[in-house]
Structures are given as C-alpha cells and as structure tokens.
Amino acid sequence: MEREELEEMLRDVESDRVERTRSAKDAEKIGQAICAFANDLPNSRKPGYLFMGANDDGSASGLVIKDQLLQSLAAFRSDGDIQPIPSINVQKWSLAGGEMAVVEVLPSDLPPVRYKGLVWIRIGPRKGVASEQDERVLSERRALLARTWDARPCRGSSLADLSLDLFSLTYRTYAVAPEVIEENHRSIEQQLAALRFLDTRESCPTNAGVLLFAKDPLFFVPGAYVQYVHYDGPTQAEDVLRERRFSGDLLSVLRGLDDLAASIEGARPVALPQGGDRTICDYPRRAMHELLVNAVIHRNYDGSSTPVSVNHFSDRIEILSPGGLYPDLTPDQFPGGTSYRNPVLAESAKVLGFVNRFGRGIAIVQAELARNGSPPAVFEPGYNRFLVTVPRRT
C-alpha cells in the first residue's frame, strides 16, 4: 500500500474499489466487502480497499485501531467463510487526521468468490448479491485466469463422467445458501461452473470437479488415492499386518481417512501417580485427521501417478505426499507461512466439514500431540515430496 494512493482513494467518492465504514462492529459488512472486492466484477484487476474508521467524506471517525482489530480483520482470510481463500493485506495507517485500519483485497483468479454461500459484487458504489448473469461472467473469466491445477480443465472428461447426484444432493447443499438453491434457475452446467467444477471454455469438468464427483477419478488422475500399510516392526522389511487403499470421489476418500484415524488411535488408560487414570493414545485422532486431510488436499496431482503413502511402523507413522512446498512458500517461511497448491480442493474440504480454519493444521497437530504427551511431529519438505513423521506415544 502506498500512502499517496490511499489518500487519493480516501478523498474520492465511493467507487467499485473503495468502501468506507465508521466502525468495526459489523462483521457481515466486512465479509461482504472483501468478497465483493475479490470478485472484481468490473474486471479492473486492481485491489479494492476497505477503510475502517473513515466517515463518508473521507475524514477520520475517531475509531481507535488496536492489534486485536487488525488480527480479527486478518482472520477473514483463514476463517473459511470466504471461498476460495481471498488474498488480503491489513495495515494500520494514520490518515485524514486519525487512525484507520485499511484492508487491501486483491482480485481473485478463481471467481466467483462466495461469502457464506453468496456471491457479493460491486458495481460503482453499490454492493449486492450477484445475479445469474453476473455469476456467469465471473465463471467465464475464471477460465482465463485459472493458474492452479485443480481449477484447470480436465481434458478428455465430460459431464457424463460425473455423478451429478453426488453434486446436487451433497456438495451443493453445503456450499450454496438455501435461498439461492430455492430460486435456482441455472442449468447443472452453470451450477458446476459457478463452484469451479466445470470449465466453460473447454466445456468439460475441471480437475477438482473430477476428483470430487467423477464416477472413476483414477481413470483421469491415476495417483489420486491413499495407500496405507501397517508393518509388524520398525522397517518396511517386516511382515505386513494390514493394508488398505482409499480411492473414489474426494468425499469418500476423506471419510475413509477419518475412519483410519479412528482405527489407529490406540486409546488406552494409564495410571496416574496420585491415583486414578487418564486416557492416552498411540496417535491422537484429531492430529492424524489433520495430517491425512492435508496430505490429500495439498499434495501435487499434476503429472504424478504416485499416491499418498501412509506407512505405519511399530514406533511411528510416516505420511509421504507427492510434491514439495508450493512455489509461493520457501523453506525459510515454513511452517509459519501458508500457500495453497490446490485452493479449490482446500475450499471443498472446508465446505464438506473436514477443515475448520485454514493455516492452523500444523499448530493443531503439535498441540494435540503435546496434550497426549507425545513427541512432536517432524515435518520434512523436500524437492518433490513432503514427509511427516509422527512418533508413537509410549
């Protein structure tokens, strides 16, 4: 953000790139504004700015900007209510004689963006819910902007390869506000396109659409499965006690992995020195849930026929995923930074209830392990693979 530009925008009347608000009490208004700027319906490809603590004439309202407010604004990026994840910057500024919090929102490469299931847009100073025509425009624009593998067309596939009931009876009910479904006059193609599962230019499902709804995802993405092997010892040279393979549509895979996390939990009571007992686990279920879901969502699918491998040894579990850190994230920034290789899949995991918030997975894993008395997990990002080792609680 540049001061000169901010001051100039603050003086102008509200446009499609500027919104002012006197207070920070209305979270709904903030979420809607971020969503509308991210959609960038006028296609300016320039960031939008939300000035908090500003009167309609651009003067300061006297709002005191505290760190807690800045943190709550930054949380709009990761709380999962705005999908796909918006790119925002939040800073405190001294402008027009007072303090202001400025939220800069970059245009999304994956429109339409939704806030709590609704697509918000701006046309000039007006903010409102997008019409069917507006959503169609945004969907077609995404086909030109999409850069991630999951948003690209899966060439060779067609609508006939998808289980449309799986989409309409499950995913759509979680992703779209009930009033939008009730008033829906869109074709199934338009509905899929609006949620980034159909490429309108190529007239075929996207890779995310195939992973979520294809009758046979492995036909198009051969490595899209998880291989679990339980060895009777500390090395792969030992006998195999159990072996499972998780494949199919993404919802089935994630549900299967949840069952796996429960089956390997190994909960047992241990006596306490002061009497009584407490329950500990070989591998805390929630920690394993986070690791397994993240392995599926953040792995590299592009050109890879390698599955996610879960090797269960007598003293540890190793989860090996294809693909290293996504290019936006360097080893120095890990694990503090966040970067999403497959933002549409990440959004889907949130919609389906397998992810609560973004960017907290590793923190949750380590906290769950510490609570259980386990050693911390070890994360080893490599050039073309990502290894996580979880020691067994003894």
LOKOL-659294 format. One record per residue (C-alpha): residue in one letter; x, y, z. Coordinates in steps of 0.001 Angstrom, whole numbers, always signed. Last residue first. Example, Ala and Ser with C-alpha at 12.3 -4.5 7.8 and 13.67 -1.06 7.14 Angstrom:
BEGIN
{r = S x = +13670 y = -1060 z = +7140};
{r = A x = +12300 y = -4500 z = +7800};
END
This chain:
BEGIN
{r = T x = +4989 y = -44946 z = +24549};
{r = R x = +3293 y = -42416 z = +22310};
{r = R x = +4137 y = -43335 z = +18723};
{r = P x = +6255 y = -40805 z = +16814};
{r = V x = +4585 y = -38952 z = +13916};
{r = T x = +6792 y = -38472 z = +10849};
{r = V x = +5667 y = -36128 z = +8076};
{r = L x = +7308 y = -36278 z = +4661};
{r = F x = +6683 y = -33912 z = +1755};
{r = R x = +7893 y = -34797 z = -1731};
{r = N x = +9355 y = -33198 z = -4837};
{r = Y x = +12162 y = -31010 z = -3547};
{r = G x = +11713 y = -31904 z = +91};
{r = P x = +9571 y = -30710 z = +2994};
{r = E x = +10430 y = -32577 z = +6195};
{r = F x = +7915 y = -32147 z = +9007};
{r = V x = +8649 y = -33896 z = +12312};
{r = A x = +5749 y = -34497 z = +14683};
{r = P x = +6280 y = -33513 z = +18311};
{r = P x = +6924 y = -36164 z = +20991};
{r = S x = +3712 y = -37489 z = +22548};
{r = G x = +2329 y = -36489 z = +25973};
{r = N x = -1242 y = -36533 z = +24670};
{r = R x = -1620 y = -32775 z = +25094};
{r = A x = +1705 y = -32335 z = +23299};
{r = L x = +476 y = -34417 z = +20358};
{r = E x = -2765 y = -32445 z = +20127};
{r = A x = -861 y = -29134 z = +20251};
{r = Q x = +1570 y = -30288 z = +17574};
{r = V x = -1232 y = -31317 z = +15234};
{r = I x = -3271 y = -28158 z = +15851};
{r = A x = -271 y = -25932 z = +15108};
{r = I x = +444 y = -27899 z = +11939};
{r = G x = -3134 y = -27526 z = +10675};
{r = R x = -3609 y = -23848 z = +11514};
{r = G x = -3344 y = -22194 z = +8074};
{r = F x = -7017 y = -22518 z = +7191};
{r = R x = -9884 y = -22974 z = +9583};
{r = N x = -12356 y = -25776 z = +10305};
{r = V x = -11313 y = -28396 z = +7755};
{r = F x = -13176 y = -31674 z = +7093};
{r = G x = -16611 y = -30020 z = +7093};
{r = L x = -17616 y = -30586 z = +3476};
{r = V x = -17312 y = -26871 z = +2681};
{r = K x = -13852 y = -26711 z = +4260};
{r = A x = -12603 y = -29732 z = +2328};
{r = S x = -14085 y = -28200 z = -832};
{r = E x = -12287 y = -24908 z = -279};
{r = A x = -8976 y = -26730 z = +73};
{r = L x = -9783 y = -28643 z = -3110};
{r = V x = -10430 y = -25362 z = -4939};
{r = P x = -7238 y = -23847 z = -3490};
{r = N x = -4998 y = -26677 z = -4739};
{r = R x = -1355 y = -25638 z = -4328};
{r = Y x = -2199 y = -23375 z = -1416};
{r = S x = +390 y = -21247 z = +306};
{r = T x = +693 y = -20519 z = +4009};
{r = G x = +3543 y = -19125 z = +6057};
{r = G x = +4669 y = -20070 z = +9580};
{r = P x = +5729 y = -23654 z = +8812};
{r = F x = +7699 y = -22898 z = +6678};
{r = Q x = +8833 y = -19399 z = +5661};
{r = D x = +12511 y = -20356 z = +5495};
{r = P x = +11636 y = -23411 z = +3375};
{r = T x = +10076 y = -21046 z = +800};
{r = L x = +6359 y = -20687 z = +79};
{r = D x = +4888 y = -19234 z = -3128};
{r = P x = +6385 y = -22167 z = -5043};
{r = Y x = +4258 y = -24822 z = -3295};
{r = L x = +6344 y = -26792 z = -802};
{r = G x = +7294 y = -30250 z = -2002};
{r = G x = +5200 y = -32543 z = -4195};
{r = P x = +3999 y = -36140 z = -3743};
{r = S x = +2962 y = -36914 z = -149};
{r = L x = +4665 y = -39217 z = +2382};
{r = I x = +2973 y = -39857 z = +5708};
{r = E x = +5186 y = -41772 z = +8159};
{r = I x = +3724 y = -43353 z = +11280};
{r = R x = +5940 y = -44270 z = +14228};
{r = D x = +7237 y = -46937 z = +16638};
{r = S x = +5752 y = -50208 z = +15345};
{r = F x = +5528 y = -48891 z = +11799};
{r = H x = +2519 y = -47472 z = +9954};
{r = N x = +3417 y = -46300 z = +6458};
{r = V x = +890 y = -43884 z = +4950};
{r = S x = +1699 y = -43274 z = +1291};
{r = V x = -68 y = -40563 z = -760};
{r = P x = -301 y = -41958 z = -4263};
{r = T x = +2182 y = -41506 z = -7124};
{r = S x = +835 y = -41125 z = -10668};
{r = S x = +2010 y = -37517 z = -10832};
{r = G x = +1547 y = -35205 z = -13817};
{r = D x = -214 y = -32572 z = -11709};
{r = Y x = -1542 y = -34204 z = -8554};
{r = N x = +792 y = -32476 z = -6087};
{r = R x = -293 y = -32863 z = -2496};
{r = H x = -2113 y = -30118 z = -575};
{r = I x = -5585 y = -31612 z = -225};
{r = V x = -4742 y = -35291 z = +244};
{r = A x = -1848 y = -34766 z = +2669};
{r = N x = -3819 y = -32068 z = +4474};
{r = V x = -6665 y = -34481 z = +5150};
{r = L x = -4266 y = -37118 z = +6491};
{r = L x = -2342 y = -34720 z = +8722};
{r = E x = -5400 y = -33038 z = +10195};
{r = H x = -7176 y = -36339 z = +10892};
{r = M x = -3981 y = -37759 z = +12418};
{r = A x = -3819 y = -34881 z = +14891};
{r = R x = -7525 y = -35241 z = +15671};
{r = R x = -7196 y = -38958 z = +16358};
{r = P x = -4267 y = -38755 z = +18733};
{r = Y x = -1682 y = -41429 z = +17779};
{r = D x = -683 y = -44078 z = +20319};
{r = C x = -3329 y = -42616 z = +22579};
{r = I x = -3625 y = -41602 z = +26222};
{r = T x = -6547 y = -41906 z = +28600};
{r = R x = -6143 y = -40896 z = +32208};
{r = D x = -6077 y = -42846 z = +35445};
{r = G x = -6933 y = -42721 z = +39124};
{r = G x = -4328 y = -42300 z = +41771};
{r = Q x = -1784 y = -39609 z = +42542};
{r = P x = +832 y = -41309 z = +40404};
{r = L x = -1641 y = -41607 z = +37475};
{r = A x = -2470 y = -44979 z = +35917};
{r = V x = -2709 y = -45233 z = +32150};
{r = P x = -5895 y = -45868 z = +30166};
{r = R x = -5727 y = -46827 z = +26453};
{r = A x = -6511 y = -45223 z = +23099};
{r = G x = -4856 y = -46866 z = +20083};
{r = E x = -5758 y = -44126 z = +17571};
{r = I x = -5107 y = -46380 z = +14585};
{r = S x = -8775 y = -47210 z = +13927};
{r = A x = -10043 y = -43662 z = +14491};
{r = A x = -7564 y = -42117 z = +12053};
{r = L x = -8489 y = -44811 z = +9520};
{r = D x = -12180 y = -43984 z = +9846};
{r = D x = -11376 y = -40335 z = +9163};
{r = L x = -9312 y = -41487 z = +6189};
{r = G x = -12327 y = -43328 z = +4785};
{r = R x = -14476 y = -40216 z = +5150};
{r = L x = -11832 y = -38212 z = +3295};
{r = V x = -11657 y = -40728 z = +459};
{r = S x = -15443 y = -40983 z = +153};
{r = L x = -15768 y = -37180 z = -9};
{r = L x = -12977 y = -36987 z = -2591};
{r = D x = -14609 y = -39414 z = -5021};
{r = G x = -13006 y = -42847 z = -5238};
{r = S x = -9869 y = -44175 z = -3585};
{r = F x = -8572 y = -45280 z = -184};
{r = R x = -6356 y = -48400 z = -231};
{r = R x = -5815 y = -50568 z = +2797};
{r = E x = -3105 y = -52913 z = +4054};
{r = R x = -2783 y = -54746 z = +7338};
{r = L x = -180 y = -56738 z = +9221};
{r = V x = +2583 y = -56616 z = +6623};
{r = D x = +5662 y = -58555 z = +7687};
{r = E x = +8815 y = -56567 z = +8366};
{r = A x = +11265 y = -55326 z = +5725};
{r = Q x = +9419 y = -51994 z = +5597};
{r = T x = +11051 y = -51104 z = +8894};
{r = P x = +10135 y = -50597 z = +12585};
{r = G x = +8097 y = -53764 z = +13142};
{r = D x = +4926 y = -55633 z = +12145};
{r = Y x = +4151 y = -53240 z = +9283};
{r = H x = +823 y = -51445 z = +8715};
{r = V x = +379 y = -50267 z = +5112};
{r = Y x = -1926 y = -47443 z = +3948};
{r = Q x = -2085 y = -46335 z = +298};
{r = V x = -4013 y = -43151 z = -460};
{r = Y x = -5540 y = -42446 z = -3881};
{r = A x = -5444 y = -39910 z = -6681};
{r = G x = -2328 y = -41155 z = -8465};
{r = P x = -4066 y = -42180 z = -11694};
{r = V x = -5880 y = -38839 z = -12215};
{r = F x = -8248 y = -39308 z = -15203};
{r = F x = -9150 y = -43005 z = -14860};
{r = L x = -8449 y = -42720 z = -11126};
{r = P x = -11420 y = -40370 z = -10701};
{r = D x = -13929 y = -43111 z = -11678};
{r = K x = -17528 y = -41955 z = -11158};
{r = A x = -16229 y = -38399 z = -11133};
{r = F x = -17622 y = -36048 z = -8468};
{r = L x = -14918 y = -34627 z = -6250};
{r = L x = -11699 y = -35521 z = -8037};
{r = V x = -13241 y = -34859 z = -11452};
{r = G x = -14655 y = -31484 z = -10443};
{r = A x = -11281 y = -30510 z = -8974};
{r = N x = -9620 y = -31380 z = -12295};
{r = T x = -12127 y = -29131 z = -14038};
{r = P x = -15097 y = -30682 z = -15790};
{r = C x = -15562 y = -30148 z = -19534};
{r = S x = -16971 y = -27497 z = -21832};
{r = E x = -13469 y = -26226 z = -22727};
{r = R x = -14427 y = -22562 z = -22393};
{r = T x = -16972 y = -23212 z = -19636};
{r = D x = -14620 y = -25112 z = -17365};
{r = L x = -16719 y = -27030 z = -14843};
{r = F x = -16054 y = -27647 z = -11128};
{r = R x = -15266 y = -24068 z = -10104};
{r = L x = -18379 y = -23552 z = -7943};
{r = A x = -20069 y = -21274 z = -10503};
{r = A x = -19106 y = -23722 z = -13245};
{r = L x = -20927 y = -26591 z = -11521};
{r = Q x = -24067 y = -24504 z = -11169};
{r = Q x = -23864 y = -23282 z = -14762};
{r = E x = -23514 y = -26846 z = -16062};
{r = I x = -26434 y = -28004 z = -13888};
{r = S x = -28558 y = -25324 z = -15548};
{r = R x = -29380 y = -22248 z = -13528};
{r = H x = -32897 y = -21297 z = -12459};
{r = N x = -32190 y = -21593 z = -8755};
{r = E x = -34557 y = -19699 z = -6500};
{r = E x = -34550 y = -22394 z = -3836};
{r = I x = -30841 y = -23072 z = -4294};
{r = V x = -30049 y = -19372 z = -3757};
{r = E x = -32286 y = -19203 z = -705};
{r = P x = -30566 y = -22272 z = +767};
{r = A x = -27078 y = -20649 z = +557};
{r = V x = -24681 y = -22660 z = -1581};
{r = A x = -21770 y = -24827 z = -492};
{r = Y x = -23250 y = -27392 z = +1899};
{r = T x = -26364 y = -28238 z = -135};
{r = R x = -24309 y = -28148 z = -3327};
{r = Y x = -21873 y = -30781 z = -2046};
{r = T x = -24382 y = -33438 z = -1080};
{r = L x = -27548 y = -33980 z = -3102};
{r = S x = -26643 y = -31843 z = -6145};
{r = F x = -23016 y = -32907 z = -6536};
{r = L x = -23354 y = -36586 z = -5693};
{r = D x = -26483 y = -36661 z = -7849};
{r = L x = -24395 y = -35332 z = -10739};
{r = S x = -22086 y = -38331 z = -10671};
{r = L x = -19578 y = -37084 z = -13210};
{r = D x = -18217 y = -38814 z = -16327};
{r = A x = -21244 y = -37744 z = -18383};
{r = L x = -20228 y = -34109 z = -17859};
{r = S x = -17143 y = -34793 z = -19930};
{r = S x = -13508 y = -35779 z = -19463};
{r = G x = -10812 y = -35791 z = -22126};
{r = R x = -9331 y = -32525 z = -20926};
{r = C x = -9594 y = -31984 z = -17192};
{r = P x = -9985 y = -28208 z = -17326};
{r = R x = -7852 y = -26149 z = -14928};
{r = A x = -9065 y = -25163 z = -11460};
{r = D x = -7328 y = -28050 z = -9650};
{r = W x = -4019 y = -27403 z = -11382};
{r = T x = -3743 y = -23785 z = -10294};
{r = R x = -3464 y = -20934 z = -12739};
{r = A x = -7053 y = -20056 z = -13517};
{r = L x = -7308 y = -16623 z = -15112};
{r = L x = -8964 y = -17283 z = -18489};
{r = A x = -11419 y = -19918 z = -17236};
{r = R x = -12010 y = -17686 z = -14223};
{r = R x = -13435 y = -15022 z = -16511};
{r = E x = -16131 y = -17409 z = -17717};
{r = S x = -17194 y = -18081 z = -14146};
{r = L x = -17284 y = -14363 z = -13315};
{r = V x = -19485 y = -13587 z = -16311};
{r = R x = -21802 y = -16479 z = -15459};
{r = E x = -22043 y = -15273 z = -11880};
{r = D x = -23077 y = -11804 z = -13056};
{r = Q x = -25716 y = -13301 z = -15364};
{r = E x = -27182 y = -15347 z = -12516};
{r = S x = -27351 y = -12171 z = -10439};
{r = A x = -24664 y = -11274 z = -7927};
{r = V x = -25636 y = -10202 z = -4417};
{r = G x = -25130 y = -6508 z = -3714};
{r = K x = -22713 y = -3637 z = -3265};
{r = R x = -23265 y = -271 z = -4916};
{r = P x = -20501 y = +2357 z = -5063};
{r = G x = -19653 y = +1510 z = -8688};
{r = I x = -20857 y = -2017 z = -9376};
{r = R x = -19666 y = -4173 z = -6513};
{r = I x = -20180 y = -7903 z = -6115};
{r = W x = -21181 y = -10436 z = -3459};
{r = V x = -21565 y = -14148 z = -4303};
{r = L x = -23499 y = -15886 z = -1527};
{r = G x = -22634 y = -19158 z = +253};
{r = K x = -21325 y = -17662 z = +3479};
{r = Y x = -19175 y = -15244 z = +1488};
{r = R x = -18598 y = -16533 z = -2005};
{r = V x = -15906 y = -15831 z = -4615};
{r = P x = -16913 y = -16366 z = -8247};
{r = P x = -14081 y = -16172 z = -9147};
{r = L x = -10787 y = -18100 z = -9090};
{r = D x = -8003 y = -15678 z = -10011};
{r = S x = -9220 y = -13414 z = -7219};
{r = P x = -8761 y = -9648 z = -7297};
{r = L x = -6550 y = -8436 z = -4417};
{r = V x = -8143 y = -7069 z = -1258};
{r = E x = -6407 y = -4312 z = +752};
{r = V x = -7863 y = -3868 z = +4222};
{r = V x = -7026 y = -496 z = +5780};
{r = A x = -7397 y = +85 z = +9510};
{r = M x = -7664 y = +3798 z = +10226};
{r = E x = -6275 y = +6178 z = +12812};
{r = G x = -6894 y = +9892 z = +12632};
{r = G x = -6234 y = +13200 z = +10899};
{r = A x = -7082 y = +12198 z = +7346};
{r = L x = -4878 y = +9103 z = +7509};
{r = S x = -2680 y = +7476 z = +10142};
{r = W x = -2485 y = +3863 z = +8979};
{r = K x = -2898 y = +380 z = +10435};
{r = Q x = -2415 y = -2459 z = +7976};
{r = V x = -4270 y = -5491 z = +6655};
{r = N x = -3363 y = -7287 z = +3423};
{r = I x = -5754 y = -9623 z = +1640};
{r = S x = -5716 y = -12577 z = -768};
{r = P x = -9073 y = -14296 z = -504};
{r = I x = -9460 y = -18026 z = +201};
{r = P x = -11937 y = -19525 z = -2260};
{r = Q x = -14282 y = -19136 z = -513};
{r = I x = -14983 y = -16607 z = +2233};
{r = D x = -16409 y = -18112 z = +5435};
{r = G x = -13313 y = -20288 z = +5858};
{r = D x = -11844 y = -18491 z = +8862};
{r = S x = -8500 y = -18034 z = +7110};
{r = R x = -8586 y = -14804 z = +5154};
{r = F x = -11185 y = -13164 z = +7367};
{r = A x = -8697 y = -13716 z = +10208};
{r = A x = -6697 y = -10699 z = +9018};
{r = L x = -9578 y = -8470 z = +10103};
{r = S x = -9705 y = -10073 z = +13557};
{r = Q x = -5952 y = -9629 z = +13921};
{r = L x = -6135 y = -5958 z = +12973};
{r = L x = -8931 y = -5429 z = +15493};
{r = Q x = -6972 y = -7154 z = +18263};
{r = D x = -3926 y = -5015 z = +17475};
{r = K x = -5922 y = -1881 z = +18270};
{r = I x = -7228 y = +818 z = +15943};
{r = V x = -9109 y = +3518 z = +17826};
{r = L x = -12022 y = +4827 z = +15729};
{r = G x = -12142 y = +8624 z = +15661};
{r = S x = -14250 y = +8864 z = +12508};
{r = A x = -11371 y = +10022 z = +10298};
{r = S x = -12381 y = +12145 z = +7310};
{r = G x = -13133 y = +10535 z = +3960};
{r = D x = -16473 y = +12250 z = +3356};
{r = D x = -18400 y = +9068 z = +4210};
{r = N x = -16565 y = +8824 z = +7521};
{r = A x = -13490 y = +6609 z = +7909};
{r = G x = -12546 y = +4324 z = +10815};
{r = M x = -12266 y = +1233 z = +8648};
{r = F x = -11151 y = +1871 z = +5082};
{r = L x = -11862 y = -1115 z = +2827};
{r = Y x = -9708 y = -1042 z = -271};
{r = G x = -10025 y = -2882 z = -3593};
{r = P x = -7037 y = -4186 z = -5500};
{r = K x = -6689 y = -3758 z = -9279};
{r = R x = -7589 y = -6279 z = -11960};
{r = S x = -10149 y = -3679 z = -13197};
{r = N x = -12526 y = -6504 z = -14100};
{r = P x = -15740 y = -4551 z = -13308};
{r = L x = -16842 y = -7729 z = -11408};
{r = D x = -13794 y = -7642 z = -9130};
{r = N x = -14776 y = -10859 z = -7314};
{r = A x = -12181 y = -10221 z = -4596};
{r = F x = -13611 y = -6730 z = -3983};
{r = A x = -17104 y = -8172 z = -3481};
{r = C x = -15913 y = -10901 z = -1087};
{r = I x = -13926 y = -8412 z = +992};
{r = A x = -16961 y = -6116 z = +1195};
{r = Q x = -19328 y = -8943 z = +2140};
{r = G x = -17021 y = -10084 z = +4932};
{r = I x = -16723 y = -6544 z = +6297};
{r = K x = -20472 y = -5955 z = +6172};
{r = E x = -21118 y = -9232 z = +7988};
{r = A x = -18548 y = -8365 z = +10664};
{r = D x = -20438 y = -5174 z = +11564};
{r = K x = -18716 y = -3781 z = +14653};
{r = A x = -15623 y = -2266 z = +13047};
{r = S x = -16790 y = +1323 z = +12957};
{r = R x = -17020 y = +4281 z = +10561};
{r = T x = -17006 y = +2330 z = +7317};
{r = R x = -15554 y = +3266 z = +3987};
{r = E x = -15607 y = +1306 z = +745};
{r = V x = -13335 y = +1793 z = -2246};
{r = R x = -12605 y = -159 z = -5441};
{r = D x = -16034 y = -106 z = -7127};
{r = S x = -16224 y = +3572 z = -6274};
{r = E x = -17017 y = +5524 z = -3149};
{r = V x = -16421 y = +9244 z = -3607};
{r = D x = -12780 y = +10200 z = -3823};
{r = R x = -10828 y = +11562 z = -852};
{r = L x = -9945 y = +8123 z = +543};
{r = M x = -8744 y = +6996 z = -2862};
{r = E x = -6276 y = +9882 z = -3055};
{r = E x = -5044 y = +9335 z = +492};
{r = L x = -4552 y = +5619 z = -163};
{r = E x = -2651 y = +6301 z = -3386};
{r = E x = -303 y = +8769 z = -1698};
{r = R x = +266 y = +6465 z = +1254};
{r = E x = +1284 y = +3471 z = -878};
{r = M x = +0 y = +0 z = +0};
END
